[in-house]
Amino acid sequence: MNINTIPFIHSDVFITNKYKDEKIKINDILLFKGDSNYSYIYTLHKTFLVSKTLKEIELVIQNKTEMIRVHKSFIVNRNFIKTLSDAFGKKTIVLLNDLEVEVSRRKWPVLKQLLK
């Protein structure tokens, strides 16, 4: 799978899957998870693997205010955040699908401010 260089048109992203492009609504994306030179895109219904780094994805989605970079490995959709936790020095968020995502210490105050 590959993500096009300019995939966001209005509120959609196009994912190339073998021989077809699949359109995903940005509002359906829960999070992007980076894994070296690849990234996983978690949606409400599916998970996609794309051959782009989180840095490349972040450059494309920088105008999408619902997306927040919370860690070197995660960009989350703030509309899907259920809870924030700062237990035992470990800062995490839990998404509506109960997926737990680590938040960096540096991003924690920014995240809390954005969610007020």
VOPA-467769 format. One line per field, with one value per residue: residue in three letters; x, y, z of N, C-alpha, C, CB in turn; residue number from 1; chain. Coordinates in steps of 0.2 Angstrom, whole numbers, plus 5000, padded with zeros to 4 digits. Glycine has a CB too. Example, Ala and Ser with C-alpha at 12.3 -4.5 7.8 and 13.67 -1.06 7.14 Angstrom:
2
type <- Ala/Ser .
nu <- 5066/5064 .
nv <- 4972/4989 .
nw <- 5039/5035 .
cau <- 5062/5068 .
cav <- 4978/4995 .
caw <- 5039/5036 .
cu <- 5066/5064 .
cv <- 4984/5000 .
cw <- 5039/5039 .
cbu <- 5057/5070 .
cbv <- 4978/4997 .
cbw <- 5045/5029 .
seq <- 1/2 .
mol <- A/A .
//
This chain:
116
type <- Met/Asn/Ile/Asn/Thr/Ile/Pro/Phe/Ile/His/Ser/Asp/Val/Phe/Ile/Thr/Asn/Lys/Tyr/Lys/Asp/Glu/Lys/Ile/Lys/Ile/Asn/Asp/Ile/Leu/Leu/Phe/Lys/Gly/Asp/Ser/Asn/Tyr/Ser/Tyr/Ile/Tyr/Thr/Leu/His/Lys/Thr/Phe/Leu/Val/Ser/Lys/Thr/Leu/Lys/Glu/Ile/Glu/Leu/Val/Ile/Gln/Asn/Lys/Thr/Glu/Met/Ile/Arg/Val/His/Lys/Ser/Phe/Ile/Val/Asn/Arg/Asn/Phe/Ile/Lys/Thr/Leu/Ser/Asp/Ala/Phe/Gly/Lys/Lys/Thr/Ile/Val/Leu/Leu/Asn/Asp/Leu/Glu/Val/Glu/Val/Ser/Arg/Arg/Lys/Trp/Pro/Val/Leu/Lys/Gln/Leu/Leu/Lys .
nu <- 5004/5002/5003/4997/5006/5000/4987/4976/4961/4950/4942/4946/4957/4967/4971/4983/4980/4986/4979/4970/4963/4959/4947/4947/4938/4944/4939/4936/4948/4957/4970/4987/5001/5018/5031/5046/5051/5038/5020/5006/4988/4975/4958/4940/4936/4945/4963/4977/4992/5005/5018/5025/5034/5030/5033/5032/5018/5013/5017/5008/4996/4995/4987/4975/4966/4961/4970/4983/5000/5006/5017/5033/5030/5016/5001/4986/4968/4960/4946/4943/4948/4946/4950/4962/4977/4988/4997/5008/5019/5018/5012/4997/4984/4968/4959/4942/4940/4946/4960/4976/4987/5003/5009/5021/5032/5034/5024/5013/5008/5004/4994/4985/4981/4975/4964/4956 .
nv <- 4994/5011/5029/5043/5057/5069/5067/5071/5078/5090/5082/5069/5055/5046/5029/5019/5003/4989/4988/4998/5013/5018/5027/5036/5043/5057/5059/5047/5041/5035/5035/5037/5027/5026/5016/5014/5016/5014/5016/5014/5015/5018/5015/5017/5005/4997/4993/5000/4998/5009/5015/5026/5038/5044/5057/5062/5060/5068/5081/5082/5082/5093/5104/5099/5101/5092/5082/5077/5077/5066/5059/5052/5041/5042/5049/5056/5057/5069/5069/5056/5053/5047/5046/5054/5050/5050/5041/5035/5041/5038/5044/5043/5041/5035/5029/5029/5016/5009/5008/5010/5024/5030/5045/5058/5066/5079/5083/5082/5093/5102/5094/5093/5107/5109/5101/5107 .
nw <- 5000/4997/5001/4993/4987/4988/4996/5003/5000/5003/5015/5014/5012/5001/4998/4991/4986/4980/4965/4965/4971/4987/4995/5010/5024/5033/5045/5050/5053/5066/5072/5067/5066/5068/5061/5058/5042/5038/5040/5050/5047/5057/5056/5059/5055/5048/5046/5039/5030/5025/5015/5020/5031/5047/5048/5035/5033/5042/5037/5026/5032/5040/5041/5046/5059/5068/5070/5080/5084/5096/5101/5096/5089/5086/5079/5083/5081/5088/5091/5094/5107/5122/5136/5147/5154/5168/5176/5188/5182/5168/5154/5145/5133/5130/5117/5109/5105/5114/5113/5119/5119/5120/5127/5124/5136/5133/5124/5132/5140/5129/5123/5133/5134/5121/5122/5130 .
cau <- 5000/5006/4999/4999/5010/4995/4981/4970/4957/4945/4942/4947/4963/4967/4976/4983/4979/4987/4978/4965/4964/4953/4946/4945/4937/4949/4936/4936/4955/4958/4977/4993/5006/5024/5035/5052/5049/5031/5015/4999/4983/4969/4952/4935/4934/4951/4970/4981/5000/5008/5025/5027/5035/5025/5035/5029/5011/5012/5018/5002/4990/4997/4981/4969/4967/4959/4975/4988/5006/5007/5023/5037/5027/5009/4997/4980/4963/4957/4939/4942/4951/4941/4952/4969/4980/4995/4998/5014/5024/5017/5006/4993/4977/4964/4954/4936/4940/4950/4967/4980/4992/5008/5010/5027/5031/5035/5018/5008/5005/5001/4988/4980/4978/4971/4958/4951 .
cav <- 5000/5018/5035/5047/5063/5074/5062/5074/5083/5092/5078/5062/5052/5040/5024/5014/4996/4985/4991/5002/5018/5017/5033/5035/5050/5059/5059/5040/5039/5035/5037/5035/5024/5025/5010/5015/5019/5013/5019/5011/5020/5014/5018/5014/4998/4993/4995/5000/4999/5013/5016/5033/5039/5049/5064/5063/5060/5074/5087/5082/5083/5098/5108/5095/5102/5086/5077/5079/5072/5066/5055/5051/5036/5042/5055/5054/5061/5071/5068/5049/5053/5045/5048/5055/5047/5052/5037/5032/5044/5036/5048/5039/5042/5030/5031/5027/5009/5006/5007/5015/5027/5033/5052/5060/5071/5086/5084/5081/5100/5104/5090/5095/5113/5108/5097/5111 .
caw <- 5000/4997/5002/4988/4989/4990/4997/5006/4996/5008/5021/5012/5010/4996/5000/4985/4988/4974/4959/4966/4976/4992/4999/5018/5027/5038/5052/5051/5055/5074/5073/5063/5070/5064/5062/5054/5035/5036/5045/5050/5048/5060/5055/5063/5052/5045/5047/5032/5030/5020/5014/5022/5038/5051/5046/5028/5034/5046/5032/5022/5036/5045/5041/5048/5066/5073/5071/5085/5085/5103/5102/5090/5085/5085/5077/5084/5080/5095/5091/5097/5113/5128/5143/5148/5161/5170/5181/5189/5177/5162/5151/5140/5131/5128/5112/5110/5103/5120/5111/5123/5116/5124/5125/5126/5142/5130/5121/5137/5141/5123/5122/5138/5132/5115/5123/5135 .
cu <- 5004/5001/5002/5002/5005/4988/4975/4967/4951/4946/4943/4955/4963/4973/4977/4984/4980/4985/4972/4966/4958/4953/4943/4944/4942/4946/4935/4943/4956/4965/4982/4998/5012/5028/5041/5050/5042/5026/5009/4994/4977/4963/4946/4934/4940/4958/4974/4988/5002/5015/5028/5029/5030/5027/5032/5022/5009/5013/5011/4996/4990/4991/4975/4970/4964/4964/4981/4994/5007/5013/5026/5034/5019/5006/4990/4974/4959/4950/4938/4945/4945/4944/4960/4971/4987/4997/5005/5020/5023/5011/5003/4987/4974/4959/4947/4935/4944/4957/4970/4986/4997/5009/5017/5027/5031/5028/5012/5004/5001/4994/4983/4977/4974/4964/4953/4946 .
cv <- 5006/5023/5040/5053/5068/5071/5066/5080/5084/5087/5071/5061/5046/5036/5020/5007/4992/4989/4996/5007/5018/5024/5032/5043/5051/5058/5052/5037/5040/5038/5034/5032/5023/5019/5010/5019/5017/5016/5015/5016/5016/5018/5015/5006/4994/4996/4995/5001/5003/5014/5023/5034/5044/5056/5066/5064/5067/5081/5087/5084/5089/5103/5105/5096/5097/5081/5080/5074/5072/5062/5054/5046/5036/5049/5053/5059/5063/5070/5061/5048/5052/5048/5050/5053/5049/5048/5034/5035/5042/5040/5044/5043/5036/5032/5027/5019/5006/5005/5013/5017/5031/5041/5055/5066/5078/5088/5085/5088/5103/5101/5092/5102/5113/5105/5101/5114 .
cw <- 5000/4997/4996/4991/4991/4991/5000/5002/5000/5014/5020/5011/5006/4997/4994/4988/4982/4968/4959/4972/4980/4995/5006/5020/5032/5045/5054/5054/5063/5075/5067/5067/5066/5066/5057/5048/5033/5042/5044/5051/5051/5059/5059/5061/5050/5047/5041/5034/5024/5020/5015/5029/5041/5049/5040/5029/5037/5042/5028/5026/5041/5046/5044/5056/5071/5074/5075/5085/5093/5105/5096/5086/5083/5083/5079/5082/5086/5096/5094/5103/5118/5134/5142/5154/5162/5176/5182/5184/5170/5159/5145/5138/5129/5123/5113/5108/5109/5118/5115/5119/5120/5122/5128/5132/5139/5127/5126/5138/5135/5122/5127/5136/5126/5117/5128/5131 .
cbu <- 4995/5010/4999/4993/5015/4994/4983/4973/4955/4938/4936/4943/4967/4967/4974/4989/4973/4983/4976/4958/4965/4954/4940/4951/4929/4952/4929/4934/4960/4957/4979/4996/5004/5028/5031/5055/5053/5030/5014/4998/4981/4971/4949/4929/4929/4951/4974/4978/5003/5004/5028/5022/5042/5025/5043/5031/5008/5017/5024/5001/4988/5003/4979/4969/4962/4953/4978/4985/5012/5001/5021/5044/5028/5006/4998/4979/4957/4959/4936/4945/4955/4939/4951/4971/4979/4996/4993/5014/5030/5016/5009/4993/4977/4960/4957/4931/4943/4947/4968/4982/4990/5015/5004/5032/5037/5040/5017/5010/5010/5006/4990/4983/4984/4975/4959/4955 .
cbv <- 5000/5018/5037/5050/5065/5080/5057/5078/5080/5091/5079/5061/5050/5043/5020/5016/4994/4978/4985/4999/5025/5012/5038/5032/5050/5066/5062/5036/5043/5029/5034/5041/5017/5031/5003/5008/5017/5005/5026/5005/5023/5013/5018/5017/4998/4993/4992/5006/4992/5020/5012/5038/5042/5048/5065/5057/5054/5075/5086/5075/5077/5102/5111/5088/5108/5083/5075/5080/5075/5062/5048/5049/5030/5040/5058/5053/5057/5078/5068/5045/5059/5038/5042/5063/5039/5060/5031/5025/5043/5028/5055/5032/5048/5026/5029/5030/5008/5000/5009/5011/5031/5030/5057/5063/5071/5086/5079/5078/5105/5104/5083/5095/5118/5104/5091/5116 .
cbw <- 5006/4990/5009/4983/4984/4985/5001/5013/4989/5005/5025/5006/5017/4989/5006/4981/4992/4975/4954/4967/4973/4997/4995/5022/5029/5037/5051/5046/5051/5077/5079/5058/5074/5065/5061/5052/5030/5036/5044/5056/5041/5068/5047/5062/5047/5037/5053/5028/5031/5020/5008/5020/5038/5058/5046/5023/5038/5052/5028/5019/5040/5043/5034/5046/5067/5070/5064/5092/5081/5106/5105/5092/5088/5092/5070/5092/5075/5096/5084/5092/5115/5128/5148/5147/5160/5171/5181/5189/5179/5161/5149/5142/5125/5134/5105/5105/5096/5122/5103/5129/5110/5124/5128/5121/5146/5125/5116/5143/5144/5117/5123/5145/5130/5110/5126/5138 .
seq <- 1/2/3/4/5/6/7/8/9/10/11/12/13/14/15/16/17/18/19/20/21/22/23/24/25/26/27/28/29/30/31/32/33/34/35/36/37/38/39/40/41/42/43/44/45/46/47/48/49/50/51/52/53/54/55/56/57/58/59/60/61/62/63/64/65/66/67/68/69/70/71/72/73/74/75/76/77/78/79/80/81/82/83/84/85/86/87/88/89/90/91/92/93/94/95/96/97/98/99/100/101/102/103/104/105/106/107/108/109/110/111/112/113/114/115/116 .
mol <- A/A/A/A/A/A/A/A/A/A/A/A/A/A/A/A/A/A/A/A/A/A/A/A/A/A/A/A/A/A/A/A/A/A/A/A/A/A/A/A/A/A/A/A/A/A/A/A/A/A/A/A/A/A/A/A/A/A/A/A/A/A/A/A/A/A/A/A/A/A/A/A/A/A/A/A/A/A/A/A/A/A/A/A/A/A/A/A/A/A/A/A/A/A/A/A/A/A/A/A/A/A/A/A/A/A/A/A/A/A/A/A/A/A/A/A .
//
